[in-house]
Amino acid sequence: MDRAAIFTALTQRNELRKAAKLPLLDLRTEMALAMQHEAQRVYAEQCEKFDDDRRRIEEDVLRELRTTRDADFPTSMGGKWLVRLMADRRFRAFLEIEHGIRKPAVTSRHPITYGEFRRSQDDVPE
C-alpha cells in the first residue's frame, strides 16, 4: 500500500465520521501510524523469507545456553524468554548486516511520559 492509497482511505474514514457526527481524525497522526503499520507488515514479510535462518540461529542459541547451564534447558518460562530474546537480537543483527534490512521503529499514537511532573533532586528542600 502506498502513501496515496493510505491517505485516500483516511479521508474516506473522515467523511464517514463527519456524516455520523463523530470527531474527525487527525490526518497527520493517523497517516504516520498507518505508515508505521505498513512498514511493520513489510518487515514481517521480509522476515518470513529468512525463516530457516531464524530457526538455525535459535538452535545455536539453545545449544550455547545448554552448554553453559543445563542439558535440558529451558525448563521455565523465563528460560524460554531468554532463548527467544537472544535469538531475536541475533536474527535482527543478521538481517541488518547480511541483507541491510532494519526493523522499523515503533511508536505509539498516544505516548506516555512517566515522571514528567516529578520534582528533581535540586528542588527538594533539605
MODELLER restraints for C-alpha pairs under 7 A, 6 or more apart:
rsr = mdl.restraints
at = mdl.atoms
rsr.add(forms.Gaussian(group=physical.xy_distance, feature=features.Distance(at['CA:7:A'], at['CA:31:A']), mean=6.72, stdev=0.5))
rsr.add(forms.Gaussian(group=physical.xy_distance, feature=features.Distance(at['CA:10:A'], at['CA:27:A']), mean=7.00, stdev=0.5))
rsr.add(forms.Gaussian(group=physical.xy_distance, feature=features.Distance(at['CA:14:A'], at['CA:24:A']), mean=5.63, stdev=0.5))
rsr.add(forms.Gaussian(group=physical.xy_distance, feature=features.Distance(at['CA:14:A'], at['CA:25:A']), mean=6.23, stdev=0.5))
rsr.add(forms.Gaussian(group=physical.xy_distance, feature=features.Distance(at['CA:17:A'], at['CA:23:A']), mean=6.69, stdev=0.5))
rsr.add(forms.Gaussian(group=physical.xy_distance, feature=features.Distance(at['CA:17:A'], at['CA:24:A']), mean=6.17, stdev=0.5))
rsr.add(forms.Gaussian(group=physical.xy_distance, feature=features.Distance(at['CA:18:A'], at['CA:24:A']), mean=6.52, stdev=0.5))
rsr.add(forms.Gaussian(group=physical.xy_distance, feature=features.Distance(at['CA:33:A'], at['CA:109:A']), mean=6.82, stdev=0.5))
rsr.add(forms.Gaussian(group=physical.xy_distance, feature=features.Distance(at['CA:39:A'], at['CA:104:A']), mean=6.41, stdev=0.5))
rsr.add(forms.Gaussian(group=physical.xy_distance, feature=features.Distance(at['CA:40:A'], at['CA:104:A']), mean=6.41, stdev=0.5))
rsr.add(forms.Gaussian(group=physical.xy_distance, feature=features.Distance(at['CA:43:A'], at['CA:103:A']), mean=6.56, stdev=0.5))
rsr.add(forms.Gaussian(group=physical.xy_distance, feature=features.Distance(at['CA:54:A'], at['CA:91:A']), mean=6.03, stdev=0.5))
rsr.add(forms.Gaussian(group=physical.xy_distance, feature=features.Distance(at['CA:57:A'], at['CA:87:A']), mean=6.00, stdev=0.5))
rsr.add(forms.Gaussian(group=physical.xy_distance, feature=features.Distance(at['CA:57:A'], at['CA:91:A']), mean=6.77, stdev=0.5))
rsr.add(forms.Gaussian(group=physical.xy_distance, feature=features.Distance(at['CA:58:A'], at['CA:87:A']), mean=5.00, stdev=0.5))
rsr.add(forms.Gaussian(group=physical.xy_distance, feature=features.Distance(at['CA:61:A'], at['CA:83:A']), mean=6.45, stdev=0.5))
rsr.add(forms.Gaussian(group=physical.xy_distance, feature=features.Distance(at['CA:61:A'], at['CA:86:A']), mean=6.94, stdev=0.5))
rsr.add(forms.Gaussian(group=physical.xy_distance, feature=features.Distance(at['CA:61:A'], at['CA:87:A']), mean=6.24, stdev=0.5))
rsr.add(forms.Gaussian(group=physical.xy_distance, feature=features.Distance(at['CA:62:A'], at['CA:83:A']), mean=6.32, stdev=0.5))
rsr.add(forms.Gaussian(group=physical.xy_distance, feature=features.Distance(at['CA:66:A'], at['CA:72:A']), mean=6.91, stdev=0.5))
rsr.add(forms.Gaussian(group=physical.xy_distance, feature=features.Distance(at['CA:66:A'], at['CA:73:A']), mean=5.62, stdev=0.5))
rsr.add(forms.Gaussian(group=physical.xy_distance, feature=features.Distance(at['CA:74:A'], at['CA:80:A']), mean=5.68, stdev=0.5))
rsr.add(forms.Gaussian(group=physical.xy_distance, feature=features.Distance(at['CA:95:A'], at['CA:101:A']), mean=5.29, stdev=0.5))
rsr.add(forms.Gaussian(group=physical.xy_distance, feature=features.Distance(at['CA:95:A'], at['CA:102:A']), mean=6.98, stdev=0.5))
rsr.add(forms.Gaussian(group=physical.xy_distance, feature=features.Distance(at['CA:96:A'], at['CA:102:A']), mean=5.40, stdev=0.5))
